[in-house]
Amino acid sequence: MAQIKIYGRRRFLEANAPTLSTVIHGCTMAILGLPEDKRFHRFLPVDDALFIHPPDRGDRYLIIEIALIAGRTVETRKRYLKALIEALHRECGIPVNAIEITLQESPPENWGIRGVTGDELKLNYRIDR
């Protein structure tokens, strides 16, 4: 399970959300092994006056927060971060210095999904890779 929030400038997100979602989910499937139908993305557009950051980040600056059920190796998490940054740069033209990603892991028992806690949930993919 991955719950993904993407923050960025309103104009950029509204024009690019479908492409960004495709790129992000492609990496999530390839590296984390999530199935095609497990896409949970929320785009949170911010008005220019309310999105304050260093000027070198530019108009395409993204902050991505990804909540994960804990269990993946350090190597897998690092590969995922690097793959996301590379793909967003290559496919969406976002400069690498304008992409910031945070992975936030919590134990399965801290998740409530479809009426059960995450440690009781039967997943059709592995999280211990």
DSSP file (Angstrom, degrees, kcal/mol; ACC not computed):
  #  RESIDUE AA STRUCTURE BP1 BP2  ACC     N-H-->O    O-->H-N    N-H-->O    O-->H-N    TCO  KAPPA ALPHA  PHI   PSI    X-CA   Y-CA   Z-CA
    1    1 A M              0   0    0      0, 0.0    68,-1.1     0, 0.0     2,-0.4   0.000 360.0 360.0 360.0 135.5    0.0    0.0    0.0
    2    2 A A  E     -A   68   0A   0     36,-0.2     2,-0.6    66,-0.2    38,-0.4  -0.970 360.0-163.8-140.7 125.0    1.2    3.5   -0.9
    3    3 A Q  E     -A   67   0A   0     64,-2.2    64,-2.9    -2,-0.4     2,-0.5  -0.953  19.9-163.4-107.3 120.5   -0.7    6.7   -0.3
    4    4 A I  E     -Ab  66  41A   0     36,-2.6    38,-2.5    -2,-0.6     2,-0.4  -0.911  13.8-170.8-118.9 127.7    0.9    9.4   -2.3
    5    5 A K  E     -Ab  65  42A   0     60,-2.8    60,-2.5    -2,-0.5     2,-0.5  -0.952   6.4-164.8-112.5 132.5    0.4   13.2   -2.0
    6    6 A I  E     -Ab  64  43A   0     36,-2.7    38,-3.2    -2,-0.4     2,-0.4  -0.966   4.7-169.4-121.5 115.4    1.9   15.5   -4.7
    7    7 A Y  E     +Ab  63  44A   0     56,-3.1    56,-2.0    -2,-0.5     2,-0.3  -0.829  25.8 125.9-102.1 140.9    2.2   19.2   -3.9
    8    8 A G  E     -Ab  62  45A   0     36,-1.1    38,-2.7    -2,-0.4    54,-0.1  -0.977  62.0 -49.0-173.3 179.0    3.0   21.8   -6.5
    9    9 A R  E  >  - b   0  46A   0     52,-0.5     4,-2.7    50,-0.3     5,-0.3  -0.412  52.5-123.3 -65.5 138.1    2.0   25.0   -8.2
   10   10 A R  H  > S+     0   0    0     36,-2.2     4,-2.8     1,-0.2     5,-0.3   0.891 107.8  49.2 -50.4 -51.5   -1.7   24.9   -9.2
   11   11 A R  H  > S+     0   0    0      1,-0.2     4,-1.5    35,-0.2    -1,-0.2   0.902 113.8  46.3 -60.1 -42.0   -1.1   25.7  -12.9
   12   12 A F  H  > S+     0   0    0     47,-0.2     4,-1.4    -3,-0.2    -1,-0.2   0.935 115.2  44.7 -68.3 -46.2    1.6   23.0  -13.2
   13   13 A L  H  X S+     0   0    0     -4,-2.7     4,-1.9     1,-0.2     3,-0.3   0.924 111.9  51.6 -65.8 -43.4   -0.4   20.3  -11.4
   14   14 A E  H  < S+     0   0    0     -4,-2.8    -1,-0.2    -5,-0.3    -2,-0.2   0.851 115.5  42.5 -63.4 -32.6   -3.6   20.9  -13.2
   15   15 A A  H  < S+     0   0    0     -4,-1.5    -1,-0.2    -5,-0.3    -2,-0.2   0.717 127.8  28.2 -82.6 -21.4   -1.9   20.7  -16.6
   16   16 A N  H  X S+     0   0    0     -4,-1.4     4,-2.8    -3,-0.3     5,-0.3   0.369  79.5 110.5-125.8   4.2    0.2   17.7  -15.8
   17   17 A A  H  X S+     0   0    0     -4,-1.9     4,-2.7     1,-0.2     5,-0.2   0.887  81.3  50.4 -55.0 -46.0   -1.5   15.5  -13.2
   18   18 A P  H  > S+     0   0    0      0, 0.0     4,-2.0     0, 0.0    -1,-0.2   0.923 114.9  43.4 -61.2 -41.9   -2.4   12.6  -15.5
   19   19 A T  H  > S+     0   0    0     -3,-0.2     4,-2.5     2,-0.2     5,-0.2   0.929 114.3  49.9 -67.9 -44.8    1.2   12.3  -16.8
   20   20 A L  H  X S+     0   0    0     -4,-2.8     4,-2.8     1,-0.2     5,-0.2   0.919 110.9  50.3 -58.6 -44.1    2.7   12.7  -13.3
   21   21 A S  H  X S+     0   0    0     -4,-2.7     4,-2.7    -5,-0.3     5,-0.2   0.905 110.3  49.5 -61.9 -42.6    0.4   10.0  -11.9
   22   22 A T  H  X S+     0   0    0     -4,-2.0     4,-2.1    -5,-0.2    -1,-0.2   0.918 113.6  45.8 -62.8 -44.3    1.4    7.6  -14.7
   23   23 A V  H  X S+     0   0    0     -4,-2.5     4,-1.9     2,-0.2    -2,-0.2   0.936 114.9  46.7 -65.4 -47.1    5.1    8.2  -14.2
   24   24 A I  H  X S+     0   0    0     -4,-2.8     4,-2.1     1,-0.2    -2,-0.2   0.926 114.4  46.5 -62.8 -45.2    4.8    7.9  -10.4
   25   25 A H  H  X S+     0   0    0     -4,-2.7     4,-2.6    -5,-0.2     5,-0.2   0.862 107.1  58.4 -69.3 -33.2    2.7    4.7  -10.5
   26   26 A G  H  X S+     0   0    0     -4,-2.1     4,-2.4    -5,-0.2    -1,-0.2   0.929 110.4  42.9 -58.8 -44.7    5.0    3.2  -13.1
   27   27 A C  H  X>S+     0   0    0     -4,-1.9     4,-2.8     2,-0.2     5,-0.6   0.881 111.8  54.7 -67.2 -38.3    8.0    3.5  -10.7
   28   28 A T  I  X>S+     0   0    0     -4,-2.1     6,-1.3     1,-0.2     4,-1.1   0.895 112.9  42.4 -64.4 -40.0    5.8    2.3   -7.8
   29   29 A M  I  X5S+     0   0    0     -4,-2.6     4,-0.9     4,-0.2    -2,-0.2   0.933 117.3  46.7 -69.3 -46.0    4.9   -0.9   -9.7
   30   30 A A  I  <5S+     0   0    0     -4,-2.4    -2,-0.2    -5,-0.2    -3,-0.2   0.898 127.1  23.2 -66.5 -42.3    8.4   -1.5  -11.1
   31   31 A I  I  <5S+     0   0    0     -4,-2.8    -3,-0.2    -5,-0.2    -2,-0.1   0.884 132.9  33.0 -95.4 -44.4   10.3   -1.0   -7.8
   32   32 A L  I  <<S-     0   0    0     -4,-1.1    -3,-0.2    -5,-0.6    -2,-0.1   0.644  98.4-127.2 -91.1 -14.5    7.8   -1.6   -5.0
   33   33 A G     << +     0   0    0     -4,-0.9    -4,-0.2    -5,-0.6    93,-0.2   0.677  47.9 160.4  80.5  17.0    5.8   -4.3   -6.8
   34   34 A L        -     0   0    0     -6,-1.3    -1,-0.2    -9,-0.1    -2,-0.1  -0.475  42.0-111.1 -70.3 144.4    2.4   -2.7   -6.4
   35   35 A P    >   -     0   0    0      0, 0.0     3,-1.7     0, 0.0    -1,-0.1  -0.264  27.2-105.2 -70.5 162.7   -0.3   -3.9   -8.8
   36   36 A E  T 3  S+     0   0    0      1,-0.3     3,-0.2     2,-0.1    -2,-0.1   0.851 118.3  54.8 -54.2 -39.8   -1.7   -1.7  -11.5
   37   37 A D  T 3  S+     0   0    0      1,-0.2     2,-0.3     3,-0.0    -1,-0.3   0.351  86.7  83.0 -84.5   8.5   -5.0   -1.2   -9.6
   38   38 A K    <   +     0   0    0     -3,-1.7     2,-0.7   -13,-0.1    -1,-0.2  -0.371  55.4 138.6-106.9  53.3   -3.4    0.1   -6.4
   39   39 A R        +     0   0    0     -2,-0.3     2,-0.4    -3,-0.2   -36,-0.1  -0.881  19.1 168.2-101.7 114.1   -3.0    3.7   -7.5
   40   40 A F        +     0   0    0     -2,-0.7   -36,-2.6   -38,-0.4     2,-0.4  -0.832  14.1 157.9-127.4  91.1   -3.8    6.1   -4.7
   41   41 A H  E     -b    4   0A   0     -2,-0.4     2,-0.5   -38,-0.2   -36,-0.2  -0.936  21.3-170.0-120.2 137.1   -2.7    9.7   -5.7
   42   42 A R  E     -b    5   0A   0    -38,-2.5   -36,-2.7    -2,-0.4     2,-0.5  -0.989  11.2-153.0-125.3 122.6   -3.9   13.0   -4.4
   43   43 A F  E     -b    6   0A   0     -2,-0.5   -36,-0.2   -38,-0.2   -38,-0.0  -0.838   7.4-167.6 -96.4 126.4   -2.8   16.2   -6.1
   44   44 A L  E     -b    7   0A   0    -38,-3.2   -36,-1.1    -2,-0.5     2,-0.1  -0.802   9.2-159.2-117.9  87.0   -2.7   19.2   -3.8
   45   45 A P  E     -b    8   0A   0      0, 0.0     2,-0.4     0, 0.0   -36,-0.2  -0.417   4.3-156.9 -70.9 140.3   -2.3   22.3   -5.9
   46   46 A V  E     -b    9   0A   0    -38,-2.7   -36,-2.2    -2,-0.1   -35,-0.2  -0.960  18.7-118.0-120.2 132.8   -1.0   25.4   -4.2
   47   47 A D    >>  -     0   0    0     -2,-0.4     3,-1.9   -38,-0.2     4,-0.6  -0.375  31.2-113.0 -64.5 147.2   -1.6   29.0   -5.3
   48   48 A D  G >4 S+     0   0    0      1,-0.3     3,-1.2     2,-0.2    -1,-0.1   0.866 115.9  55.2 -50.2 -43.9    1.6   30.8   -6.2
   49   49 A A  G 34 S+     0   0    0      1,-0.3    -1,-0.3     3,-0.1     3,-0.1   0.704 112.2  44.1 -66.5 -18.6    1.3   33.2   -3.3
   50   50 A L  G <4 S+     0   0    0     -3,-1.9     2,-0.8     1,-0.1    -1,-0.3   0.390  95.5  80.0-107.5   1.6    1.0   30.3   -0.8
   51   51 A F    <<  +     0   0    0     -3,-1.2     2,-0.5    -4,-0.6    -1,-0.1  -0.817  61.8 178.6-113.2  90.9    3.8   28.2   -2.2
   52   52 A I        +     0   0    0     -2,-0.8    -3,-0.1    -3,-0.1    -4,-0.0  -0.819  16.3 133.6-102.5 125.7    7.0   29.7   -0.9
   53   53 A H        -     0   0    0     -2,-0.5     5,-0.1     8,-0.0    -2,-0.0  -0.960  61.8 -61.5-158.9 167.2   10.4   28.1   -1.7
   54   54 A P    >   -     0   0    0      0, 0.0     3,-1.9     0, 0.0     4,-0.4  -0.305  49.7-122.5 -57.6 141.4   13.9   29.0   -2.9
   55   55 A P  G >  S+     0   0    0      0, 0.0     3,-1.1     0, 0.0     4,-0.0   0.755 105.0  70.0 -61.2 -26.0   13.7   30.6   -6.3
   56   56 A D  G 3  S+     0   0    0      1,-0.2    41,-0.1     2,-0.1     0, 0.0   0.600  85.0  70.7 -71.7  -6.8   16.1   28.0   -7.9
   57   57 A R  G <  S-     0   0    0     -3,-1.9     3,-0.4     1,-0.1    -1,-0.2   0.797  89.6-165.1 -77.8 -28.1   13.3   25.3   -7.6
   58   58 A G    X   -     0   0    0     -3,-1.1     3,-1.0    -4,-0.4    -1,-0.1  -0.083  38.4 -49.6  76.9-174.0   11.3   27.0  -10.3
   59   59 A D  T 3  S+     0   0    0      1,-0.2   -50,-0.3   -51,-0.1   -47,-0.2   0.593 130.9  56.8 -76.6 -12.8    7.6   26.7  -11.5
   60   60 A R  T 3  S+     0   0    0     -3,-0.4    -1,-0.2   -52,-0.1    -2,-0.1   0.291  73.1 142.7-101.6   9.6    7.7   22.9  -11.6
   61   61 A Y    <   -     0   0    0     -3,-1.0   -52,-0.5    38,-0.1     2,-0.4  -0.257  29.9-168.8 -55.6 129.8    8.8   22.3   -8.0
   62   62 A L  E     -Ac   8  99A   0     36,-2.8    38,-1.9   -54,-0.1     2,-0.5  -0.959  19.5-163.9-124.1 141.1    7.2   19.3   -6.5
   63   63 A I  E     -Ac   7 100A   0    -56,-2.0   -56,-3.1    -2,-0.4     2,-0.5  -0.993  17.6-170.1-118.4 120.7    7.0   18.0   -3.0
   64   64 A I  E     -Ac   6 101A   0     36,-3.1    38,-2.6    -2,-0.5     2,-0.5  -0.951   7.5-169.1-117.7 126.6    5.9   14.3   -2.9
   65   65 A E  E     -Ac   5 102A   0    -60,-2.5   -60,-2.8    -2,-0.5     2,-0.5  -0.967   5.4-169.2-115.8 125.3    5.0   12.6    0.3
   66   66 A I  E     -Ac   4 103A   0     36,-2.9    38,-3.3    -2,-0.5     2,-0.5  -0.952   7.5-158.3-121.7 115.4    4.6    8.8    0.2
   67   67 A A  E     +Ac   3 104A   0    -64,-2.9   -64,-2.2    -2,-0.5     2,-0.3  -0.812  21.7 178.8 -91.8 127.0    3.1    6.9    3.1
   68   68 A L  E     -Ac   2 105A   0     36,-2.6    38,-1.9    -2,-0.5     2,-0.4  -0.930  36.7-111.6-128.2 149.1    4.1    3.2    3.0
   69   69 A I  E     - c   0 106A   0    -68,-1.1     3,-0.3    -2,-0.3    36,-0.1  -0.696  52.7-108.9 -71.2 130.6    3.4    0.1    5.1
   70   70 A A  S    S+     0   0    0     36,-2.6    -1,-0.1    -2,-0.4    57,-0.1  -0.226  83.7  87.6 -63.2 150.4    6.9   -0.6    6.7
   71   71 A G        +     0   0    0      1,-0.4    -1,-0.2    36,-0.1     2,-0.2   0.226  50.9 115.7 147.7 -15.1    8.8   -3.6    5.5
   72   72 A R        -     0   0    0     -3,-0.3    -1,-0.4    57,-0.2    56,-0.1  -0.500  65.6-108.1 -83.5 152.2   10.9   -2.7    2.4
   73   73 A T     >  -     0   0    0     -2,-0.2     4,-2.4     1,-0.1     5,-0.2  -0.277  23.7-113.8 -73.3 161.3   14.7   -2.8    2.6
   74   74 A V  H  > S+     0   0    0      1,-0.2     4,-2.6     2,-0.2     5,-0.2   0.912 119.1  54.3 -58.5 -43.4   16.9    0.3    2.6
   75   75 A E  H  > S+     0   0    0      1,-0.2     4,-2.5     2,-0.2    -1,-0.2   0.916 108.5  47.7 -59.4 -44.7   18.2   -0.7   -0.8
   76   76 A T  H  > S+     0   0    0      2,-0.2     4,-2.4     1,-0.2    -1,-0.2   0.921 111.9  49.6 -63.4 -44.1   14.6   -0.9   -2.3
   77   77 A R  H  X S+     0   0    0     -4,-2.4     4,-2.3     1,-0.2    -2,-0.2   0.909 112.4  47.2 -63.2 -41.5   13.6    2.5   -0.8
   78   78 A K  H  X S+     0   0    0     -4,-2.6     4,-2.5     2,-0.2     5,-0.2   0.908 111.5  50.8 -66.8 -41.2   16.7    4.2   -2.2
   79   79 A R  H  X S+     0   0    0     -4,-2.5     4,-2.5    -5,-0.2    -2,-0.2   0.902 110.6  50.8 -61.0 -40.4   16.2    2.6   -5.6
   80   80 A Y  H  X S+     0   0    0     -4,-2.4     4,-2.6     2,-0.2    -2,-0.2   0.936 110.6  47.3 -63.4 -48.4   12.6    3.8   -5.6
   81   81 A L  H  X S+     0   0    0     -4,-2.3     4,-2.3     1,-0.2    -2,-0.2   0.933 114.8  46.2 -59.3 -47.0   13.5    7.4   -4.7
   82   82 A K  H  X S+     0   0    0     -4,-2.5     4,-2.5     1,-0.2    -1,-0.2   0.894 112.4  50.6 -64.8 -40.0   16.2    7.5   -7.4
   83   83 A A  H  X S+     0   0    0     -4,-2.5     4,-2.7    -5,-0.2     5,-0.2   0.908 110.5  49.8 -64.8 -42.0   13.9    5.9  -10.0
   84   84 A L  H  X S+     0   0    0     -4,-2.6     4,-2.7     2,-0.2     5,-0.3   0.942 112.5  46.4 -61.0 -48.5   11.2    8.5   -9.2
   85   85 A I  H  X S+     0   0    0     -4,-2.3     4,-2.0     1,-0.2    -2,-0.2   0.934 115.1  46.6 -61.4 -46.5   13.5   11.4   -9.5
   86   86 A E  H  X S+     0   0    0     -4,-2.5     4,-2.8    -5,-0.2    -1,-0.2   0.921 114.8  46.3 -62.5 -44.8   15.0   10.1  -12.8
   87   87 A A  H  X>S+     0   0    0     -4,-2.7     4,-3.3     2,-0.2     5,-0.5   0.900 111.6  50.1 -68.2 -41.1   11.6    9.3  -14.3
   88   88 A L  H  X5S+     0   0    0     -4,-2.7     6,-1.5    -5,-0.2     4,-1.3   0.880 114.9  45.6 -64.4 -36.4   10.1   12.7  -13.4
   89   89 A H  H  X5S+     0   0    0     -4,-2.0     4,-1.2    -5,-0.3    -2,-0.2   0.952 120.0  39.0 -67.5 -50.3   13.1   14.4  -14.8
   90   90 A R  H  <5S+     0   0    0     -4,-2.8    -2,-0.2    -5,-0.2    -3,-0.2   0.926 126.5  32.3 -68.4 -47.4   13.1   12.4  -18.0
   91   91 A E  H  <5S+     0   0    0     -4,-3.3    -3,-0.2    -5,-0.2    -1,-0.2   0.759 132.2  27.9 -86.6 -26.2    9.4   12.1  -18.7
   92   92 A C  H  <<S-     0   0    0     -4,-1.3    -3,-0.2    -5,-0.5    -2,-0.2   0.453  97.3-122.1-117.8  -3.9    8.1   15.4  -17.3
   93   93 A G     <  +     0   0    0     -4,-1.2    -4,-0.2     1,-0.2    -3,-0.1   0.752  55.5 154.0  69.7  24.0   11.1   17.7  -17.7
   94   94 A I        -     0   0    0     -6,-1.5    -1,-0.2    -9,-0.1    -2,-0.1  -0.754  48.1-118.1 -87.6 125.1   11.3   18.5  -14.1
   95   95 A P    >   -     0   0    0      0, 0.0     3,-2.2     0, 0.0    -1,-0.0  -0.315  20.4-123.1 -59.2 143.5   14.8   19.6  -13.0
   96   96 A V  G >  S+     0   0    0      1,-0.3     3,-1.2     2,-0.2    -2,-0.0   0.813 112.0  59.2 -61.5 -29.1   16.2   17.2  -10.4
   97   97 A N  G 3  S+     0   0    0      1,-0.2    -1,-0.3   -41,-0.1   -36,-0.0   0.524  99.9  59.6 -77.0  -1.7   16.7   20.0   -7.9
   98   98 A A  G <  S+     0   0    0     -3,-2.2   -36,-2.8   -37,-0.1     2,-0.5   0.144  90.1  83.5-108.6  17.2   12.9   20.7   -8.1
   99   99 A I  E <   +c   62   0A   0     -3,-1.2     2,-0.4   -38,-0.2   -36,-0.2  -0.979  49.8 174.2-124.9 120.7   11.9   17.3   -6.9
  100  100 A E  E     -c   63   0A   0    -38,-1.9   -36,-3.1    -2,-0.5     2,-0.4  -0.994   7.1-176.7-127.4 128.0   11.7   16.5   -3.2
  101  101 A I  E     -c   64   0A   0     -2,-0.4     2,-0.5   -38,-0.2   -36,-0.2  -0.973   9.2-167.7-128.6 135.2   10.3   13.2   -2.0
  102  102 A T  E     -c   65   0A   0    -38,-2.6   -36,-2.9    -2,-0.4     2,-0.5  -0.989   9.1-154.1-122.2 126.3    9.7   11.9    1.6
  103  103 A L  E     -c   66   0A   0     -2,-0.5     2,-0.6   -38,-0.2   -36,-0.2  -0.873  11.5-168.5 -94.4 128.4    9.0    8.3    2.3
  104  104 A Q  E     -c   67   0A   0    -38,-3.3   -36,-2.6    -2,-0.5     2,-0.3  -0.952   6.3-169.4-121.4 110.8    7.0    7.9    5.5
  105  105 A E  E     +c   68   0A   0     -2,-0.6   -36,-0.2   -38,-0.2   -38,-0.0  -0.760   9.0 174.6-102.3 145.3    6.7    4.3    6.8
  106  106 A S  E     -c   69   0A   0    -38,-1.9   -36,-2.6    -2,-0.3     5,-0.0  -0.987  39.7 -90.7-142.8 153.5    4.5    3.0    9.6
  107  107 A P    >   -     0   0    0      0, 0.0     3,-2.3     0, 0.0     4,-0.2  -0.215  38.7-112.1 -63.6 153.0    3.9   -0.5   10.8
  108  108 A P  G >  S+     0   0    0      0, 0.0     3,-1.8     0, 0.0    10,-1.0   0.815 114.4  64.2 -56.6 -32.8    1.0   -2.4    9.3
  109  109 A E  G 3  S+     0   0    0      9,-0.3   -40,-0.0     1,-0.3    11,-0.0   0.640  93.9  63.3 -68.9 -10.6   -1.0   -2.4   12.5
  110  110 A N  G <  S+     0   0    0     -3,-2.3     2,-0.4     7,-0.1    -1,-0.3   0.400  90.4  84.2 -90.0   2.3   -1.2    1.4   12.2
  111  111 A W    <   -     0   0    0     -3,-1.8     7,-2.2    -4,-0.2     2,-0.5  -0.859  60.4-159.6-107.2 139.4   -3.2    1.2    8.9
  112  112 A G  E     +D  117   0B   0     -2,-0.4     2,-0.4     5,-0.2     5,-0.2  -0.970  23.9 165.8-116.0 114.9   -6.9    0.8    8.7
  113  113 A I  E >   -D  116   0B   0      3,-3.0     3,-1.8    -2,-0.5    -2,-0.0  -0.990  61.6 -17.1-137.5 125.0   -7.9   -0.6    5.2
  114  114 A R  T 3  S-     0   0    0     -2,-0.4    -1,-0.1     1,-0.3     3,-0.1   0.835 127.9 -47.8  51.7  39.7  -11.2   -2.1    4.1
  115  115 A G  T 3  S+     0   0    0      1,-0.2     2,-0.3     0, 0.0    -1,-0.3   0.459 124.3  77.1  87.5   1.6  -12.4   -2.7    7.6
  116  116 A V  E <  S-D  113   0B   0     -3,-1.8    -3,-3.0     2,-0.0    -1,-0.2  -0.888  82.9 -98.4-134.6 167.2   -9.3   -4.3    9.0
  117  117 A T  E >>  -D  112   0B   0     -2,-0.3     3,-1.9    -5,-0.2     4,-0.8  -0.528  40.7-107.6 -82.6 158.1   -5.9   -3.3   10.3
  118  118 A G  G >4 S+     0   0    0     -7,-2.2     3,-0.5   -10,-1.0    -9,-0.3   0.791 118.1  57.7 -57.9 -32.0   -3.0   -3.6    7.9
  119  119 A D  G 34 S+     0   0    0    -11,-0.4    -1,-0.3    -8,-0.2   -10,-0.1   0.676 109.9  45.8 -74.4 -14.6   -1.5   -6.5    9.8
  120  120 A E  G <4 S+     0   0    0     -3,-1.9    -1,-0.2   -12,-0.2    -2,-0.2   0.513  91.9 107.1 -97.7  -9.2   -4.7   -8.5    9.2
  121  121 A L    <<  -     0   0    0     -4,-0.8     2,-0.8    -3,-0.5    -7,-0.0  -0.475  66.5-137.5 -76.3 137.7   -5.0   -7.5    5.5
  122  122 A K        -     0   0    0     -2,-0.2     2,-0.3     2,-0.0    -1,-0.1  -0.854  25.9-165.1 -94.9 106.3   -4.3  -10.1    2.8
  123  123 A L        -     0   0    0     -2,-0.8     4,-0.1     2,-0.1     0, 0.0  -0.640  22.5-144.6 -91.1 148.9   -2.2   -8.3    0.2
  124  124 A N  S    S+     0   0    0     -2,-0.3     2,-0.3     2,-0.1    -1,-0.1   0.054  84.6  50.6 -98.9  25.3   -1.7   -9.7   -3.3
  125  125 A Y  S    S-     0   0    0    -90,-0.0     2,-0.3   -91,-0.0    -2,-0.1  -0.969  86.8-106.4-152.5 161.7    1.9   -8.3   -3.4
  126  126 A R        -     0   0    0     -2,-0.3     3,-0.1   -93,-0.2    -2,-0.1  -0.669  19.5-176.4 -95.5 145.7    4.9   -8.4   -1.1
  127  127 A I  S    S+     0   0    0     -2,-0.3     2,-0.2     1,-0.1    -1,-0.1   0.372  71.7  81.0-114.4   1.0    6.2   -5.5    1.0
  128  128 A D              0   0    0      1,-0.2   -56,-0.2   -56,-0.1    -1,-0.1  -0.233 360.0 360.0-101.9  44.5    9.3   -7.3    2.3
  129  129 A R              0   0    0     -2,-0.2    -1,-0.2    -3,-0.1   -57,-0.2   0.396 360.0 360.0-112.1 360.0   11.5   -6.8   -0.7
